[in-house]
Amino acid sequence: MYRKELFVFKDERPVPAIIRNYKTDDFPGLIKIQEESFPPPFPSELWWNTEQLSNHVKLFPEGALCMEVNGEIVASMTGLMVNFDPSHPEHSWEEITDNGYITNHNPNGNTLYVVDIGVRPAYRKYGLGKWLMQSMYEVVVHLGLERLLGGGRMPGFHKVAHELTAHDYIDEVMKGNLKDPVITFLLRCGRTPVQLVANYLEDEESHNYGVLMEWKNPYFTSFKGDE
């Protein structure tokens, strides 16, 4: 199981933190993270429920991470393993995560797929999201998987959708002419775009688009036994 002790910084002040696998006792705190991280117009029915969380810790506990700051759970990240074919990348969040229930988790998959990441708003200047992402990269390396993959929301798109297509918006973000709260964050975490996907997730701000973004395991080789 995973456990990392570290210090995060708030206003240049080091604060003790822990990243670990979440468990049943953490469910109320995890649901609170969801409520605060994804307020309306994000659909409340997409927040975690106890059945989904139970599946996370039962089916793939290695991909169920949370972060404590001063003993309080303030961030979480969840994944599952899938067999991803880069030649057929298009899918929806509902399809690939079984609506967040991850009953389609494949222990023999080649990819760790990010189901969700959330940080309580009061803690978003601590750099917690980047630490969680780094920790999930470590899970990818530990399990010998090919990549980490996930679909990023693009919540800034609705502000310019009247003048830019979704493709143009991502191009402008990639050029640095625009910043998107999610896509720019993922770029800063080392993720790279794979493909823009329409009807990825019910999300008014993103006009239902998502951007598949990956991190390739630098230690991975498809030739087992190679040095």
Beta strands, then each sheet from edge to edge (+ up, - down):
strand 1: 3-10
strand 2: 13-21
strand 3: 64-69
strand 4: 72-82
strand 5: 111-119
strand 6: 147-152
strand 7: 192-197
strand 8: 210-216
sheet 1: 1+ 2- 3+ 4- 5+ 6+ 8- 7+
end
